[in-house]
Amino acid sequence: MKTLNFISLKFQCEPTWNIIDIILSYEQHYVFELDSLTSYSHPLVNDAESPEEAEGVFDSITYSKGASINRMQMNFLTQPTFLRGLTDYLSIQ
């Protein structure tokens, strides 16, 4: 999960850096540019009928879109609320 990489950088390496904003902003611009090209664009949700079919759709657009959505959720919910929810989710998985 790309978002976890960025969050761990912030909290484990250098908490004073705005690493989440810097990197995810880059990711968001990158994915918006790629997603605007009809030859690369695809939705995050699909109707895969097998694990192999599902694996075939995971690419840089999928991960960057997911990271961008997570960043938007974190900004909407506030960082403490988002991280608490993420911690709860990961603890039951």
C-alpha positions, 0 to 999 in steps of 0.5 A: 500500500503506497500510502503506508510507505509515505506515512511511515516515512513521515512518522519513522524517519523525519516527522517535521517534513511534509513528506506526505504532502510532497510525495502524494502531491507528486503521485496525484499529478502523475496519476492525473496525467496518466489517467487523462490518456485514454490508452492508460486510464481504467477504473479502480473498481472492476468485475474480475472473476478470478485472482489472476484477472484481478492481479492483471489490473494492478499497475502504477495507475491503480496504486497512485489513484489509491494513494491519492484517494487516501490522501483526500480521505486523510485531509477530509477526516483529519490526520489523527482520525484517518490514522486511527481508522487505518490502525483499526482496519489493519489490526482486524485484517 
